[in-house]
Amino acid sequence: MRRFLKPKGQVTTFMLLMIGGVLIFVMATANMGQMSLNSTRIANAADSSALMLGSQLATKARVLGESLGKPGAPKDKRCMKTGSLSLVIAIVVAVVVAVAAWYAAPAIIAAAAPIIGTIAAGTATTVATVAITTAAGAVGGAAGGALGGSIAGTGAATGALQGAQVGAAIGAAVGGGMAAGGEMAGFGGAEVEVGAEGAGLGSGTAPISTGGTLGGAPLVAGSTMAVPAAVAGAGLAVASNLYTASVQDQVRAAAFAKVSKLLSGLPEFEQFREGTMFSAFIQTVDDPTFVPDTTDFDEDGKTDDQISAFLHAWEQRLIGIIATLGPLTQDVQAFFNGPLTAFNNVAKATFTSTTTTVSTVDQITGLETQTQVVIGGSLSRQEIEGVDGLVVGFLRSLEQQGHDVSFWIPGPSSSELGAWEQADCDDCSAPASYDAVDNTIDVMKDFVDTVSGTDDGEQDDEDGLIEQPLVNVVSNWENWITLFHDPDPQNSGDFFDTLGVVVDGNAQMPGIRAWQAEVERIRQSLPQCIPHVETIFDQDGFGSSTRVTGVENAPCRGDGTSVPATGGSVDDDLDDEFTQVQQSLESLATDIETFRTALEAFRAKMIADSTLPDALVGTSAITGGNPATYTWQDTRGPHSIQVLVGPFKIPSIRKKKYGSWLKGKLCLELRDHTDTGARTFVRITRADPPQPMALWTWNPNGTIRKTSRIAFSMNDVHVAGVQ
């Protein structure tokens, strides 16, 4: 009988094939899930970092606008004299302090966890962070306001109060705006949603939401994931975020404090840029490597413990940048101690009165008498400063004796001048008697108020720019330098321009050189001086002599005997007032020209010394200025994260002259207070090694790139586009 053998092993073969297929499917799903998670994390990091930057810029624009207008009603231009400089300086300090407080906030919140209690973790962290940055902003604003109040002439106390209010607003805005990013508010928490304050504005704009979460991994709003990949991705997300949270929690308390300290040593633009980069890196780098803490990064007094390789690299990067920018301190010191202080003294001497003792000897009796005399500054006016100085007293004498002077008119009164200065308009003309001399004194007073503050006998005297801590002045040089020298042709009101017109004049206003020429023309038109001769008798009455004691026909030009031939007199004594005035004007013009040359050279050197090289070479694993790239290696192979921050511009206040140079107003204008996303963006690129599989290589390119563009104004900040 023929035996039919039963087939064996068919099910096993089929199962092996099925298992292989399932494994391939699972591996593909896992890879797709990992890619999706990386893509989501990078997209979220780009959004939150860009929103952080946009929130800072929008907040600064908003508060600068309100300093030009009033709370709730920002303006982009103000033409009133003084009053806003206090708020401008307060904003510079408050933004820096509030941003630093954000980085330190997680450590503070962790310490306060028992107090927070059962409040939802994500919400509690966001609220606590905003509270911390609000307080920090108030403190920084008060400090900056005290400085600004002194400079603006409103007093340190008033400036501190205004600065604290502004700083608190910035702190709340920066804290909320950064929390809008979502990542640093917690891992796997609920959706973070903030309203207008969180957007950095407090102006009723639409809320910003970061979207939902999947297995603890935040999702960009509107993003989707295939169901099979989502199932595998949820598990991967849990593991990934647990690891990331564990690594970051170990170093967060010390890391953010140290990063804040290092950032504070940078100029404002670099602070904004490097802070944005750090936010992007800290959310995307998952390098598991730890290295010896040889620099005591966590400042625990130990150099034999371990620290995250990324944080060590970031510390080295910031140290390298600070070292590169080191010459800025020497540049500022040299400029402040030299040209700035020297010219500040020159400017002050044009309108500041002094009291001196004058001794006179009677030519007949020989008796000496001493008299207290108030001597005005060279350009002082009796209508405003209470006494005529050398130049104005000379011009007044010429006018009173029938010799018209085109660049000087008696007046205006103090009340007339004050009313015009406080009028907030760019098309209102100065009083009819406002002249080139008045304009020159206004420029000098504005300069002195900015540099050394007012000197009115109050406790906060001399609290100007040159009296501030050097580190603050250096780190914010890009803000105050535009008041002195701004090459933008749209901004014609900086001291470099106004002082240039004071010397050389223009079609609308005669400068000092024109004054000198006119004074010489008047002198040459005068008759030659006729000496006044007196007979002096001896005390015994038996003898006498003659002596020239004055001139008979003042004003007159020098005769070469009683008065030098190149000079002249405006009264009946022998003093050569023409030469004295010409020398005073020549000295002032020369001092102005010398200072303008030094100012131009100082600005150029600061720019050169603050320009970062394209590649920061050193021991850091982070290379490049902007973009910056961090590279590391693990068991999967080499990885890299590259962060590029767009060429954003920080809102600032500039000075611009409206109307004629003689009669027009000098206004403060807000610049760079809007962007559509063309300049304000963050681009993150992650490169991972390709994943070889049984039949093909998954993700052969190994690169994920996300770009988030932010649009902002004084009233709004939002994501303008993603790529």
C-alpha positions in Angstrom: 0.0 0.0 0.0 1.4 3.4 -1.0 2.0 5.7 2.0 1.3 9.3 1.5 3.5 11.4 3.7 1.9 14.5 5.5 3.6 17.7 4.7 5.5 19.1 7.8 6.9 22.5 8.6 4.5 24.6 6.5 3.0 26.4 9.4 6.4 27.1 10.9 7.6 28.5 7.6 4.5 30.6 7.3 4.9 31.9 10.9 8.5 32.7 10.4 7.7 34.7 7.3 4.9 36.4 9.1 7.1 37.2 12.1 9.7 38.6 9.8 7.1 40.8 8.1 5.8 41.9 11.5 9.3 42.7 12.7 9.9 44.7 9.5 6.6 46.5 10.0 7.4 47.2 13.7 10.9 48.4 12.9 9.4 50.7 10.2 6.8 51.9 12.5 9.3 52.5 15.3 11.6 54.4 12.9 8.6 56.4 11.6 7.5 57.1 15.2 11.0 58.2 16.2 11.2 60.5 13.2 7.8 61.9 14.0 8.8 62.5 17.6 12.0 64.2 16.6 10.1 66.2 14.0 7.5 67.2 16.6 10.1 68.1 19.2 12.0 70.2 16.7 8.9 71.9 15.5 7.8 72.7 19.0 11.3 73.9 19.9 11.4 76.1 16.9 7.9 77.5 17.7 8.6 78.1 21.4 12.1 79.6 20.9 10.8 81.9 18.1 7.8 82.9 20.3 10.2 83.6 23.1 12.2 85.9 20.9 9.1 87.5 19.4 7.6 88.0 22.8 10.7 89.8 24.0 10.8 92.0 20.9 7.0 92.7 21.0 7.2 93.4 24.7 10.0 95.9 24.3 8.2 97.5 21.4 5.0 97.8 23.4 6.6 99.3 26.5 8.8 101.7 24.5 5.6 102.7 22.7 3.8 103.3 26.0 6.8 105.3 27.2 6.3 107.6 24.2 2.5 107.7 24.8 0.8 106.4 27.9 -0.2 103.0 29.4 -2.7 101.4 27.1 -2.1 104.0 24.3 1.4 103.4 22.8 2.8 105.9 20.3 5.7 105.6 17.9 6.8 109.2 18.2 7.1 111.8 21.0 8.2 115.4 20.6 8.2 116.6 24.2 11.5 117.5 25.7 12.8 115.1 28.4 10.6 112.7 30.4 11.0 109.4 28.4 14.7 108.6 28.8 13.9 107.3 32.3 11.6 104.6 30.8 13.9 103.8 28.0 16.8 102.9 30.3 14.3 101.0 32.6 13.3 98.8 29.7 16.8 97.9 28.9 17.5 96.7 32.4 14.1 95.1 33.0 14.1 92.9 29.9 17.6 91.5 30.7 16.6 90.7 34.3 13.3 89.2 33.4 14.9 87.0 30.7 17.5 85.8 33.2 14.8 85.1 35.8 13.1 82.8 33.3 16.1 80.6 33.0 16.4 80.4 36.8 12.7 79.9 37.4 12.6 76.1 37.2 15.0 75.8 40.1 13.0 78.3 42.2 9.8 76.6 41.3 11.2 73.2 42.3 12.2 74.6 45.7 8.7 76.0 46.1 6.9 72.8 45.1 5.5 72.1 48.5 3.8 75.5 48.5 2.3 74.9 45.0 0.6 71.8 46.4 -2.0 70.1 44.3 -2.4 72.7 41.6 -2.0 71.2 38.1 1.7 70.9 37.4 1.7 72.7 34.0 -0.5 75.5 35.1 1.3 76.0 38.4 4.7 76.1 36.7 3.5 78.7 34.2 1.9 80.9 36.8 4.9 80.7 39.1 7.3 81.5 36.3 5.3 84.5 35.3 5.3 85.6 39.0 9.0 85.2 39.3 9.8 87.1 36.1 7.3 89.8 37.1 9.1 90.4 40.4 12.5 90.3 38.7 11.4 92.8 36.0 10.2 95.1 38.7 13.5 95.1 40.5 15.5 95.6 37.3 13.1 98.3 36.1 13.4 100.2 39.3 17.2 100.1 39.0 17.1 101.2 35.4 14.5 103.8 36.2 16.6 105.4 38.9 19.4 105.9 36.4 17.1 107.1 33.7 15.3 109.5 36.1 18.6 111.1 36.9 19.5 111.5 33.3 16.1 112.8 32.3 16.1 115.3 35.2 13.0 113.8 36.8 14.8 112.4 39.8 15.9 108.9 40.7 12.9 108.3 43.0 10.4 109.1 40.2 12.4 107.1 37.7 12.6 104.1 40.0 8.8 104.1 40.5 8.2 104.3 36.8 10.8 101.7 36.1 9.3 99.3 38.6 5.9 99.6 36.9 7.4 99.1 33.5 9.6 96.3 34.6 6.8 94.4 36.3 4.8 94.6 33.0 7.8 93.3 31.1 8.4 90.5 33.6 4.9 89.2 33.3 5.0 89.5 29.5 8.4 87.7 29.1 7.4 85.0 31.6 4.1 84.4 29.9 5.5 84.7 26.4 8.2 82.2 27.1 5.7 79.8 28.7 3.8 79.9 25.5 6.5 77.6 24.1 5.3 74.9 26.4 8.4 72.7 26.6 10.0 74.3 29.6 6.8 74.5 31.6 7.0 70.7 32.2 7.3 67.4 30.4 4.0 65.7 29.5 1.9 68.3 31.2 -1.5 69.6 30.0 -1.9 72.0 27.1 -0.4 75.4 27.8 -2.5 78.3 26.7 -1.8 81.9 27.5 -3.7 85.0 26.7 -2.6 88.5 25.8 -0.2 88.8 28.8 1.5 85.6 27.8 2.0 86.9 24.3 4.0 89.6 25.9 1.6 92.4 25.3 -1.3 92.7 27.7 -3.3 94.1 24.9 -6.2 91.8 24.3 -4.7 89.8 21.4 -5.8 86.2 20.7 -4.4 83.4 22.8 -1.5 81.4 21.8 -1.7 77.6 22.2 1.0 75.0 21.8 -1.4 72.2 20.9 -2.0 68.9 22.7 0.3 66.1 23.8 0.8 62.5 23.0 2.5 60.3 25.5 4.0 63.4 27.1 5.4 64.7 23.7 3.9 68.0 22.8 2.4 68.2 19.4 2.4 71.2 17.1 -1.1 72.3 16.6 -2.6 70.7 13.5 0.1 68.0 13.2 -1.1 64.4 12.6 0.4 60.9 13.0 -0.6 57.6 11.4 -2.3 55.2 13.8 0.3 52.4 13.7 3.1 54.9 14.2 1.2 56.6 17.0 0.9 53.3 18.9 4.6 52.7 18.7 5.4 56.4 19.1 3.5 56.7 22.4 5.9 54.2 24.0 8.9 55.8 22.5 7.7 59.2 23.6 7.4 58.0 27.2 10.9 56.6 27.2 12.4 59.6 25.4 10.8 62.2 27.6 11.6 60.3 30.8 15.2 60.2 29.7 15.2 63.9 28.7 13.4 65.0 31.8 15.8 63.0 34.0 18.9 64.5 32.3 17.6 68.0 32.4 16.3 67.8 35.9 19.7 66.8 37.2 21.3 70.0 35.8 18.4 72.4 35.5 18.8 74.3 38.8 22.5 75.1 38.3 22.4 75.2 34.5 19.9 78.0 34.1 21.5 80.1 36.9 24.9 79.8 35.3 23.6 80.4 31.8 21.8 83.5 33.0 25.0 84.8 34.6 27.0 84.2 31.4 24.3 85.8 29.2 24.3 88.9 31.3 27.9 89.5 30.3 26.8 89.9 26.6 25.4 92.9 24.8 21.7 93.0 24.5 21.5 91.7 20.9 23.8 88.8 21.7 21.7 88.1 24.9 18.5 87.8 22.9 20.2 85.6 20.2 22.1 83.3 22.5 19.1 83.0 24.9 17.0 82.0 21.9 19.6 79.5 20.8 19.8 78.0 24.2 16.1 77.5 24.4 16.1 75.7 21.1 19.1 73.5 22.0 17.9 72.5 25.4 14.7 71.2 24.0 16.2 69.2 21.2 19.6 67.9 22.2 19.4 64.4 23.8 23.1 63.7 24.2 23.4 61.2 27.0 27.1 62.0 27.6 28.4 63.4 30.9 31.9 65.0 31.2 34.0 66.1 34.2 32.9 69.4 35.6 36.3 70.9 35.5 35.1 74.5 35.5 32.6 73.9 38.3 29.7 74.8 36.1 27.1 74.1 38.8 29.1 76.2 41.3 29.0 73.6 44.0 32.7 73.9 44.8 33.5 70.6 43.2 35.4 70.0 40.0 35.4 66.1 40.1 31.7 65.6 39.6 29.9 65.1 36.2 27.9 67.5 34.1 26.0 67.2 30.8 28.3 67.4 27.8 26.0 69.8 26.1 25.9 72.2 29.0 29.6 72.1 29.3 29.9 72.9 25.6 27.4 75.7 26.0 29.4 77.2 28.9 32.5 77.1 26.7 30.7 78.8 23.9 29.5 81.7 26.0 32.9 82.0 27.7 34.4 82.1 24.2 32.0 84.8 23.1 32.6 86.9 26.2 36.3 86.6 25.6 35.8 87.7 22.0 33.8 90.7 23.2 36.3 91.5 26.0 37.8 94.5 24.3 34.5 96.3 24.6 35.1 97.0 28.2 38.5 98.6 27.5 36.9 100.6 24.6 34.1 102.0 26.8 36.5 102.8 29.7 38.9 104.7 27.4 36.0 106.6 25.8 34.3 107.5 29.0 37.5 108.5 30.8 38.7 110.5 27.9 36.6 112.2 25.1 33.2 111.8 26.7 34.1 113.2 30.1 36.2 116.0 28.6 33.5 117.2 26.2 30.9 116.8 28.9 32.9 119.4 30.9 33.1 121.6 27.9 29.3 121.4 27.3 28.6 122.1 30.9 30.8 125.2 30.8 28.6 126.8 28.1 25.6 127.3 30.5 26.8 126.7 34.1 27.5 129.8 36.2 30.3 130.0 38.8 30.9 132.5 41.6 34.4 134.0 42.0 36.1 136.7 44.0 37.4 139.6 41.9 40.0 142.0 43.3 40.2 145.6 42.0 42.8 148.2 42.8 42.0 151.9 42.7 44.5 153.6 40.4 44.5 156.8 42.4 44.4 155.6 46.0 46.0 152.1 45.5 43.4 150.5 47.7 42.3 146.9 46.9 38.7 145.8 47.1 37.3 142.3 46.7 33.9 141.5 45.3 31.9 138.3 44.8 31.0 138.1 41.1 28.7 135.5 39.4 30.2 134.6 36.0 27.8 132.9 33.6 28.7 130.1 31.2 30.1 131.3 27.9 26.6 131.1 26.3 24.5 131.8 29.4 21.5 134.1 28.9 20.0 136.3 31.5 16.5 135.4 30.4 17.0 131.7 31.1 20.2 131.2 33.3 19.9 134.5 35.1 23.1 136.1 33.9 24.8 136.8 30.6 28.0 134.9 29.8 30.9 136.2 27.8 29.5 135.6 24.4 25.9 136.6 25.0 26.9 139.7 27.0 29.1 140.7 24.1 26.3 140.2 21.6 23.8 142.1 23.8 26.2 145.1 23.9 26.5 145.2 20.1 22.7 145.0 19.7 22.1 147.8 22.3 24.6 150.0 20.4 22.8 149.5 17.1 24.8 146.7 15.5 22.4 144.0 14.5 23.5 140.4 15.0 21.7 137.9 12.8 22.3 134.7 14.9 21.2 136.1 18.2 18.0 137.8 19.3 17.2 138.8 23.0 14.8 136.2 24.5 12.8 134.0 24.7 11.6 134.0 28.2 11.8 130.9 30.4 8.0 130.4 30.2 7.9 130.7 26.5 10.7 128.3 26.0 9.3 125.8 28.5 5.8 125.8 26.8 7.3 125.0 23.4 9.6 122.3 24.8 6.7 120.5 26.5 4.4 120.7 23.4 4.1 117.2 21.9 4.1 118.1 18.2 6.6 117.8 15.4 5.3 120.8 13.4 5.1 123.5 16.1 7.7 126.2 15.7 9.9 127.6 18.5 9.2 131.1 19.9 10.0 133.9 17.5 13.1 135.0 19.5 14.5 131.5 19.5 17.9 131.7 17.8 21.0 129.7 17.0 22.6 130.5 20.4 19.5 129.1 22.1 19.6 126.0 19.9 23.3 125.5 20.8 22.6 125.7 24.6 19.8 123.2 24.2 22.1 120.7 22.6 24.7 121.2 25.3 22.1 120.8 28.1 20.7 117.7 26.5 24.2 116.3 26.2 25.1 116.9 29.9 21.7 115.6 31.1 22.4 112.4 29.2 26.0 111.9 30.2 26.1 113.1 33.8 22.6 113.9 34.8 21.3 117.1 36.3 23.2 119.1 39.0 20.5 120.9 40.9 21.6 120.1 44.5 19.4 117.1 45.0 20.7 113.8 46.4 20.6 112.0 43.0 22.9 114.5 41.2 25.5 113.2 38.8 23.7 109.9 38.2 24.1 109.9 34.4 25.5 107.4 32.0 29.1 107.8 33.1 28.2 107.0 36.7 26.7 103.6 36.1 28.3 100.2 36.7 30.6 99.5 33.8 29.2 96.0 33.1 25.7 97.5 32.6 27.0 100.2 30.2 29.0 97.7 28.2 26.3 95.1 27.9 23.8 97.7 26.6 26.1 99.8 24.5 24.0 99.2 21.4 21.1 101.0 23.0 22.7 104.2 24.2 25.2 104.6 21.3 22.4 105.6 19.0 21.7 108.7 21.1 25.3 109.8 20.4 26.0 108.5 16.9 23.5 106.8 14.6 24.6 106.7 10.9 21.1 106.0 9.7 20.2 109.1 7.5 16.6 108.9 8.8 17.8 109.7 12.3 19.2 113.2 12.2 18.9 114.1 15.8 21.8 112.2 17.5 24.6 114.3 19.1 27.0 113.6 16.2 24.6 115.3 13.8 23.4 118.1 16.1 26.9 119.0 17.2 28.0 119.1 13.6 25.3 121.6 12.7 26.3 123.7 15.8 29.7 124.1 14.3 29.2 124.2 10.6 25.5 125.2 10.4 23.3 124.6 7.4 21.0 126.4 5.1 18.5 126.9 8.0 20.8 127.7 10.9 24.2 129.5 11.1 26.9 127.6 13.0 29.7 128.8 15.1 32.0 129.3 12.1 29.4 131.6 10.7 29.1 133.4 14.0 32.9 134.1 14.0 32.8 135.4 10.5 29.9 137.8 11.3 31.6 139.0 14.5 34.7 139.8 12.4 32.7 141.7 9.8 31.1 143.8 12.5 34.5 144.5 14.0 36.0 145.6 10.7 33.0 147.9 10.1 33.7 149.8 13.4 35.8 153.0 13.7 39.3 152.7 15.1 39.4 153.1 18.8 40.3 156.5 20.2 42.2 156.2 23.5 40.8 157.9 26.5 43.7 159.6 28.3 43.5 160.7 31.9 45.9 162.9 33.9 47.0 161.4 37.1 48.4 163.8 39.8 50.8 162.8 42.5 49.6 162.7 46.0 51.7 165.8 46.9 50.0 167.7 44.0 53.3 168.8 42.5 53.6 166.3 39.7 51.3 164.5 37.2 51.3 161.9 34.5 49.0 160.7 31.7 47.6 157.2 31.3 45.3 155.5 28.8 42.4 154.2 30.9 39.8 153.4 28.2 38.5 154.3 24.8 36.4 157.3 23.8 34.2 155.7 21.0 33.2 152.2 21.9 32.4 150.0 20.2 35.5 150.2 18.1 38.2 148.2 16.5 41.7 148.0 17.9 44.1 150.9 17.2 47.2 148.8 17.9 48.1 150.9 21.0 45.3 151.0 23.5 43.6 147.9 22.1 45.3 145.3 19.9 44.9 145.9 16.2 43.2 142.5 15.7 40.8 143.1 18.5 38.3 145.6 19.6 36.2 146.9 22.5 32.4 147.1 23.1 32.6 149.4 26.1 34.8 152.2 27.5 37.4 150.0 29.1 40.5 148.5 27.6 39.4 144.9 27.6 39.6 143.3 24.1 36.2 141.6 24.1 36.3 140.8 20.4 39.4 138.7 20.8 38.0 137.0 24.0 34.8 136.1 22.2 36.6 134.8 19.1 38.9 132.6 21.2 35.9 131.3 23.2 34.0 130.4 20.0 37.1 128.9 18.4 37.8 126.8 21.5 34.2 125.5 21.6 34.2 124.7 17.9 37.5 122.9 18.1 36.4 120.9 21.1 33.2 119.8 19.3 35.1 118.7 16.2 37.6 116.8 18.3 34.7 115.0 20.2 32.9 114.2 17.0 36.0 112.6 15.6 36.5 110.6 18.7 32.8 109.6 18.8 33.0 108.3 15.2 36.1 106.3 16.0 34.6 104.9 19.2 31.5 103.6 17.4 33.5 102.0 14.7 35.8 100.3 17.2 32.8 99.0 19.3 31.3 97.5 16.2 34.5 95.9 15.1 35.2 94.5 18.6 31.6 93.2 19.0 31.5 91.4 15.7 31.6 87.7 16.3 33.7 85.5 14.0 31.8 83.0 11.7 33.3 80.1 13.7 34.1 80.2 17.3 37.1 78.0 17.6 37.9 76.3 20.9 37.2 73.2 23.0 33.5 73.6 22.6 31.5 71.0 20.7 29.3 73.9 19.6 30.7 75.6 16.5 29.7 78.6 14.5 28.4 82.0 15.4 24.9 82.0 13.8 24.0 79.3 12.9 25.5 77.3 15.7 25.9 73.5 15.6 26.2 71.0 18.4 27.5 67.5 17.5 27.6 64.3 19.6 27.8 60.6 19.1 26.1 57.6 20.7 25.6 53.9 19.9 23.5 54.9 16.8 26.2 57.0 15.3 26.9 60.8 15.0 24.1 63.4 15.6 23.9 67.1 15.3 21.5 70.0 16.0 22.0 73.3 14.2 20.1 76.4 15.3 19.8 79.5 13.1 18.3 82.7 14.6 17.1 85.2 12.0 18.5 88.7 11.6 16.0 90.2 14.0 16.2 93.9 15.1 15.6 95.1 18.6 13.0 97.9 18.9 14.7 101.1 19.9 14.1 104.8 20.3 16.0 107.2 18.0 16.2 110.9 17.8 15.0 112.8 14.7 14.9 116.5 13.9 11.6 117.8 12.4 11.0 121.1 10.6 13.9 123.5 10.3 17.1 123.0 12.3 16.6 126.3 14.0 12.9 126.3 14.8 11.9 122.6 14.5 11.4 120.0 17.2 13.7 117.2 18.1 11.5 114.1 18.5 12.0 110.6 19.9 10.8 107.9 17.5 10.2 104.1 17.9 12.0 102.1 15.3 11.9 98.3 14.3 8.7 97.8 16.4 7.1 95.5 13.8 8.1 92.4 11.8 6.1 90.1 9.5 8.4 87.2 10.1 11.0 88.2 7.5 13.7 88.8 10.2 12.3 87.1 13.3 12.6 83.4 12.9 14.3 80.3 14.3 15.4 77.4 12.1 16.4 74.1 13.7 18.1 71.3 11.7 18.6 67.8 13.2 20.9 65.3 11.4 20.9 61.6 12.5 22.6 58.6 11.0 20.6 56.6 8.5 19.0 53.4 10.0 19.9 50.3 7.9 17.2 47.7 7.8 16.9 44.2 6.3 15.7 45.3 2.9 16.5 49.0 2.8 18.0 52.0 4.6 15.4 53.9 6.5 15.7 57.7 6.5 18.7 57.7 4.2 19.0 61.5 4.3 18.8 61.6 8.1 17.9 65.3 8.3 14.9 67.0 9.8 14.5 70.8 9.4 11.8 73.1 10.9 11.5 76.9 10.7 9.2 79.0 12.7 8.6 82.6 11.7 7.1 85.1 14.1 5.2 88.3 13.3 5.0 90.9 16.0 4.0 94.5 16.7 3.2 96.6 19.7 -0.2 94.9 19.9 0.3 91.4 18.7 2.7 88.4 18.4 2.0 85.2 16.6 3.5 82.5 14.4 3.5 83.8 10.9 4.5 80.6 9.2 6.3 77.3 9.6 8.4 75.4 7.2 
